[in-house]
Amino acid sequence: MSKLVVKILLVVCMAVSGCAARLPPFVTESLNCNISSDMLTPCTQPIKIQDGVTYAQIIDIVLEDRENLRKCAQRQESLAGAAMACKQATDTHNQHVKEFNAQNGAGK
């Protein structure tokens, strides 16, 4: 190949790359909110009281139901807290993405 052809190719490459529109960086990746599976365990249904149970058995059933209800309330509180933390982190992340994209001219 002659030197003239190489020079022409270099000039064309430089011209094409110099005139090409450069796209600003655009951030789109989002956060993941991982919730542990034990938080998603459904609450235990109340124990059915059968005919003929004794007073002592009813007391045991009531105590077991109260314990199940306490555990369910704890899971629900933990889940609500995790969901709120996830929402806040997502809102903060999205605000940073909007600011970044605005600063870098993305979406124009």
PyMOL commands that place a pseudoatom at each C-alpha (Angstrom):
pseudoatom trace, name=CA, resn=MET, resi=1, chain=A, elem=C, hetatm=0, pos=[0.000, 0.000, 0.000]
pseudoatom trace, name=CA, resn=SER, resi=2, chain=A, elem=C, hetatm=0, pos=[1.356, 3.370, -0.851]
pseudoatom trace, name=CA, resn=LYS, resi=3, chain=A, elem=C, hetatm=0, pos=[2.084, 6.065, 1.681]
pseudoatom trace, name=CA, resn=LEU, resi=4, chain=A, elem=C, hetatm=0, pos=[-0.567, 8.279, 0.078]
pseudoatom trace, name=CA, resn=VAL, resi=5, chain=A, elem=C, hetatm=0, pos=[-3.315, 5.686, 0.614]
pseudoatom trace, name=CA, resn=VAL, resi=6, chain=A, elem=C, hetatm=0, pos=[-2.267, 5.214, 4.249]
pseudoatom trace, name=CA, resn=LYS, resi=7, chain=A, elem=C, hetatm=0, pos=[-2.324, 8.979, 4.810]
pseudoatom trace, name=CA, resn=ILE, resi=8, chain=A, elem=C, hetatm=0, pos=[-5.754, 9.260, 3.209]
pseudoatom trace, name=CA, resn=LEU, resi=9, chain=A, elem=C, hetatm=0, pos=[-7.065, 6.423, 5.388]
pseudoatom trace, name=CA, resn=LEU, resi=10, chain=A, elem=C, hetatm=0, pos=[-5.648, 8.081, 8.503]
pseudoatom trace, name=CA, resn=VAL, resi=11, chain=A, elem=C, hetatm=0, pos=[-7.205, 11.442, 7.596]
pseudoatom trace, name=CA, resn=VAL, resi=12, chain=A, elem=C, hetatm=0, pos=[-10.573, 9.795, 6.891]
pseudoatom trace, name=CA, resn=CYS, resi=13, chain=A, elem=C, hetatm=0, pos=[-10.460, 7.864, 10.180]
pseudoatom trace, name=CA, resn=MET, resi=14, chain=A, elem=C, hetatm=0, pos=[-9.566, 10.995, 12.118]
pseudoatom trace, name=CA, resn=ALA, resi=15, chain=A, elem=C, hetatm=0, pos=[-12.297, 12.984, 10.407]
pseudoatom trace, name=CA, resn=VAL, resi=16, chain=A, elem=C, hetatm=0, pos=[-14.934, 10.346, 11.023]
pseudoatom trace, name=CA, resn=SER, resi=17, chain=A, elem=C, hetatm=0, pos=[-14.007, 9.869, 14.658]
pseudoatom trace, name=CA, resn=GLY, resi=18, chain=A, elem=C, hetatm=0, pos=[-13.727, 13.601, 15.270]
pseudoatom trace, name=CA, resn=CYS, resi=19, chain=A, elem=C, hetatm=0, pos=[-17.140, 14.342, 13.802]
pseudoatom trace, name=CA, resn=ALA, resi=20, chain=A, elem=C, hetatm=0, pos=[-18.955, 11.479, 15.415]
pseudoatom trace, name=CA, resn=ALA, resi=21, chain=A, elem=C, hetatm=0, pos=[-21.327, 12.502, 18.162]
pseudoatom trace, name=CA, resn=ARG, resi=22, chain=A, elem=C, hetatm=0, pos=[-20.090, 11.404, 21.527]
pseudoatom trace, name=CA, resn=LEU, resi=23, chain=A, elem=C, hetatm=0, pos=[-22.793, 10.112, 23.772]
pseudoatom trace, name=CA, resn=PRO, resi=24, chain=A, elem=C, hetatm=0, pos=[-22.569, 11.075, 27.423]
pseudoatom trace, name=CA, resn=PRO, resi=25, chain=A, elem=C, hetatm=0, pos=[-22.575, 8.302, 29.985]
pseudoatom trace, name=CA, resn=PHE, resi=26, chain=A, elem=C, hetatm=0, pos=[-26.059, 7.263, 31.017]
pseudoatom trace, name=CA, resn=VAL, resi=27, chain=A, elem=C, hetatm=0, pos=[-26.682, 5.448, 34.265]
pseudoatom trace, name=CA, resn=THR, resi=28, chain=A, elem=C, hetatm=0, pos=[-29.601, 3.025, 34.323]
pseudoatom trace, name=CA, resn=GLU, resi=29, chain=A, elem=C, hetatm=0, pos=[-28.649, 0.269, 36.750]
pseudoatom trace, name=CA, resn=SER, resi=30, chain=A, elem=C, hetatm=0, pos=[-30.973, -0.062, 39.712]
pseudoatom trace, name=CA, resn=LEU, resi=31, chain=A, elem=C, hetatm=0, pos=[-30.756, -1.446, 43.196]
pseudoatom trace, name=CA, resn=ASN, resi=32, chain=A, elem=C, hetatm=0, pos=[-31.892, -4.843, 44.386]
pseudoatom trace, name=CA, resn=CYS, resi=33, chain=A, elem=C, hetatm=0, pos=[-33.839, -5.206, 47.579]
pseudoatom trace, name=CA, resn=ASN, resi=34, chain=A, elem=C, hetatm=0, pos=[-33.180, -8.644, 48.901]
pseudoatom trace, name=CA, resn=ILE, resi=35, chain=A, elem=C, hetatm=0, pos=[-35.695, -9.716, 51.506]
pseudoatom trace, name=CA, resn=SER, resi=36, chain=A, elem=C, hetatm=0, pos=[-34.868, -12.872, 53.428]
pseudoatom trace, name=CA, resn=SER, resi=37, chain=A, elem=C, hetatm=0, pos=[-37.285, -15.724, 52.865]
pseudoatom trace, name=CA, resn=ASP, resi=38, chain=A, elem=C, hetatm=0, pos=[-37.962, -16.102, 56.592]
pseudoatom trace, name=CA, resn=MET, resi=39, chain=A, elem=C, hetatm=0, pos=[-39.524, -12.606, 56.560]
pseudoatom trace, name=CA, resn=LEU, resi=40, chain=A, elem=C, hetatm=0, pos=[-41.919, -13.788, 53.858]
pseudoatom trace, name=CA, resn=THR, resi=41, chain=A, elem=C, hetatm=0, pos=[-43.146, -16.812, 55.796]
pseudoatom trace, name=CA, resn=PRO, resi=42, chain=A, elem=C, hetatm=0, pos=[-46.919, -16.573, 56.207]
pseudoatom trace, name=CA, resn=CYS, resi=43, chain=A, elem=C, hetatm=0, pos=[-48.328, -16.238, 59.678]
pseudoatom trace, name=CA, resn=THR, resi=44, chain=A, elem=C, hetatm=0, pos=[-49.576, -19.359, 61.404]
pseudoatom trace, name=CA, resn=GLN, resi=45, chain=A, elem=C, hetatm=0, pos=[-53.347, -19.708, 61.400]
pseudoatom trace, name=CA, resn=PRO, resi=46, chain=A, elem=C, hetatm=0, pos=[-55.064, -19.739, 64.796]
pseudoatom trace, name=CA, resn=ILE, resi=47, chain=A, elem=C, hetatm=0, pos=[-55.511, -23.190, 66.281]
pseudoatom trace, name=CA, resn=LYS, resi=48, chain=A, elem=C, hetatm=0, pos=[-59.012, -24.589, 65.892]
pseudoatom trace, name=CA, resn=ILE, resi=49, chain=A, elem=C, hetatm=0, pos=[-60.592, -25.488, 69.174]
pseudoatom trace, name=CA, resn=GLN, resi=50, chain=A, elem=C, hetatm=0, pos=[-62.301, -28.865, 68.998]
pseudoatom trace, name=CA, resn=ASP, resi=51, chain=A, elem=C, hetatm=0, pos=[-65.295, -29.908, 71.049]
pseudoatom trace, name=CA, resn=GLY, resi=52, chain=A, elem=C, hetatm=0, pos=[-64.498, -31.553, 74.349]
pseudoatom trace, name=CA, resn=VAL, resi=53, chain=A, elem=C, hetatm=0, pos=[-61.193, -29.815, 75.116]
pseudoatom trace, name=CA, resn=THR, resi=54, chain=A, elem=C, hetatm=0, pos=[-60.342, -29.163, 78.718]
pseudoatom trace, name=CA, resn=TYR, resi=55, chain=A, elem=C, hetatm=0, pos=[-59.726, -25.766, 80.278]
pseudoatom trace, name=CA, resn=ALA, resi=56, chain=A, elem=C, hetatm=0, pos=[-56.002, -26.600, 80.530]
pseudoatom trace, name=CA, resn=GLN, resi=57, chain=A, elem=C, hetatm=0, pos=[-55.896, -27.425, 76.797]
pseudoatom trace, name=CA, resn=ILE, resi=58, chain=A, elem=C, hetatm=0, pos=[-57.617, -24.116, 75.974]
pseudoatom trace, name=CA, resn=ILE, resi=59, chain=A, elem=C, hetatm=0, pos=[-54.993, -22.271, 78.016]
pseudoatom trace, name=CA, resn=ASP, resi=60, chain=A, elem=C, hetatm=0, pos=[-52.232, -24.082, 76.068]
pseudoatom trace, name=CA, resn=ILE, resi=61, chain=A, elem=C, hetatm=0, pos=[-53.934, -23.234, 72.756]
pseudoatom trace, name=CA, resn=VAL, resi=62, chain=A, elem=C, hetatm=0, pos=[-54.281, -19.569, 73.732]
pseudoatom trace, name=CA, resn=LEU, resi=63, chain=A, elem=C, hetatm=0, pos=[-50.636, -19.367, 74.791]
pseudoatom trace, name=CA, resn=GLU, resi=64, chain=A, elem=C, hetatm=0, pos=[-49.480, -21.000, 71.544]
pseudoatom trace, name=CA, resn=ASP, resi=65, chain=A, elem=C, hetatm=0, pos=[-51.687, -18.670, 69.469]
pseudoatom trace, name=CA, resn=ARG, resi=66, chain=A, elem=C, hetatm=0, pos=[-50.300, -15.626, 71.302]
pseudoatom trace, name=CA, resn=GLU, resi=67, chain=A, elem=C, hetatm=0, pos=[-46.718, -16.781, 70.672]
pseudoatom trace, name=CA, resn=ASN, resi=68, chain=A, elem=C, hetatm=0, pos=[-47.482, -17.338, 66.974]
pseudoatom trace, name=CA, resn=LEU, resi=69, chain=A, elem=C, hetatm=0, pos=[-49.069, -13.893, 66.795]
pseudoatom trace, name=CA, resn=ARG, resi=70, chain=A, elem=C, hetatm=0, pos=[-46.027, -12.313, 68.468]
pseudoatom trace, name=CA, resn=LYS, resi=71, chain=A, elem=C, hetatm=0, pos=[-43.679, -13.982, 65.955]
pseudoatom trace, name=CA, resn=CYS, resi=72, chain=A, elem=C, hetatm=0, pos=[-45.890, -12.894, 63.077]
pseudoatom trace, name=CA, resn=ALA, resi=73, chain=A, elem=C, hetatm=0, pos=[-45.893, -9.286, 64.317]
pseudoatom trace, name=CA, resn=GLN, resi=74, chain=A, elem=C, hetatm=0, pos=[-42.082, -9.369, 64.593]
pseudoatom trace, name=CA, resn=ARG, resi=75, chain=A, elem=C, hetatm=0, pos=[-41.746, -10.636, 61.003]
pseudoatom trace, name=CA, resn=GLN, resi=76, chain=A, elem=C, hetatm=0, pos=[-44.195, -8.034, 59.761]
pseudoatom trace, name=CA, resn=GLU, resi=77, chain=A, elem=C, hetatm=0, pos=[-42.287, -5.271, 61.557]
pseudoatom trace, name=CA, resn=SER, resi=78, chain=A, elem=C, hetatm=0, pos=[-38.980, -6.500, 60.139]
pseudoatom trace, name=CA, resn=LEU, resi=79, chain=A, elem=C, hetatm=0, pos=[-40.454, -6.760, 56.652]
pseudoatom trace, name=CA, resn=ALA, resi=80, chain=A, elem=C, hetatm=0, pos=[-41.943, -3.268, 56.856]
pseudoatom trace, name=CA, resn=GLY, resi=81, chain=A, elem=C, hetatm=0, pos=[-38.583, -1.887, 58.014]
pseudoatom trace, name=CA, resn=ALA, resi=82, chain=A, elem=C, hetatm=0, pos=[-36.727, -3.652, 55.193]
pseudoatom trace, name=CA, resn=ALA, resi=83, chain=A, elem=C, hetatm=0, pos=[-39.237, -2.399, 52.635]
pseudoatom trace, name=CA, resn=MET, resi=84, chain=A, elem=C, hetatm=0, pos=[-38.906, 1.179, 53.923]
pseudoatom trace, name=CA, resn=ALA, resi=85, chain=A, elem=C, hetatm=0, pos=[-35.098, 1.007, 53.895]
pseudoatom trace, name=CA, resn=CYS, resi=86, chain=A, elem=C, hetatm=0, pos=[-35.222, -0.385, 50.362]
pseudoatom trace, name=CA, resn=LYS, resi=87, chain=A, elem=C, hetatm=0, pos=[-37.574, 2.377, 49.214]
pseudoatom trace, name=CA, resn=GLN, resi=88, chain=A, elem=C, hetatm=0, pos=[-35.367, 5.066, 50.734]
pseudoatom trace, name=CA, resn=ALA, resi=89, chain=A, elem=C, hetatm=0, pos=[-32.228, 3.577, 49.163]
pseudoatom trace, name=CA, resn=THR, resi=90, chain=A, elem=C, hetatm=0, pos=[-33.982, 3.310, 45.786]
pseudoatom trace, name=CA, resn=ASP, resi=91, chain=A, elem=C, hetatm=0, pos=[-35.248, 6.905, 45.993]
pseudoatom trace, name=CA, resn=THR, resi=92, chain=A, elem=C, hetatm=0, pos=[-31.760, 8.156, 46.901]
pseudoatom trace, name=CA, resn=HIS, resi=93, chain=A, elem=C, hetatm=0, pos=[-30.176, 6.116, 44.099]
pseudoatom trace, name=CA, resn=ASN, resi=94, chain=A, elem=C, hetatm=0, pos=[-32.717, 7.357, 41.546]
pseudoatom trace, name=CA, resn=GLN, resi=95, chain=A, elem=C, hetatm=0, pos=[-32.122, 10.952, 42.617]
pseudoatom trace, name=CA, resn=HIS, resi=96, chain=A, elem=C, hetatm=0, pos=[-28.364, 10.485, 42.124]
pseudoatom trace, name=CA, resn=VAL, resi=97, chain=A, elem=C, hetatm=0, pos=[-29.015, 8.971, 38.690]
pseudoatom trace, name=CA, resn=LYS, resi=98, chain=A, elem=C, hetatm=0, pos=[-31.228, 11.934, 37.710]
pseudoatom trace, name=CA, resn=GLU, resi=99, chain=A, elem=C, hetatm=0, pos=[-28.587, 14.409, 38.888]
pseudoatom trace, name=CA, resn=PHE, resi=100, chain=A, elem=C, hetatm=0, pos=[-25.813, 12.513, 37.099]
pseudoatom trace, name=CA, resn=ASN, resi=101, chain=A, elem=C, hetatm=0, pos=[-27.789, 12.339, 33.872]
pseudoatom trace, name=CA, resn=ALA, resi=102, chain=A, elem=C, hetatm=0, pos=[-28.707, 16.040, 34.102]
pseudoatom trace, name=CA, resn=GLN, resi=103, chain=A, elem=C, hetatm=0, pos=[-25.045, 16.993, 34.619]
pseudoatom trace, name=CA, resn=ASN, resi=104, chain=A, elem=C, hetatm=0, pos=[-23.939, 14.860, 31.683]
pseudoatom trace, name=CA, resn=GLY, resi=105, chain=A, elem=C, hetatm=0, pos=[-26.681, 15.889, 29.267]
pseudoatom trace, name=CA, resn=ALA, resi=106, chain=A, elem=C, hetatm=0, pos=[-28.235, 12.444, 29.011]
pseudoatom trace, name=CA, resn=GLY, resi=107, chain=A, elem=C, hetatm=0, pos=[-31.706, 12.242, 27.564]
pseudoatom trace, name=CA, resn=LYS, resi=108, chain=A, elem=C, hetatm=0, pos=[-31.368, 15.430, 25.481]
for i in range(1, 108): cmd.bond("trace and resi %d" % i, "trace and resi %d" % (i + 1))
show_as sticks, trace
zoom trace
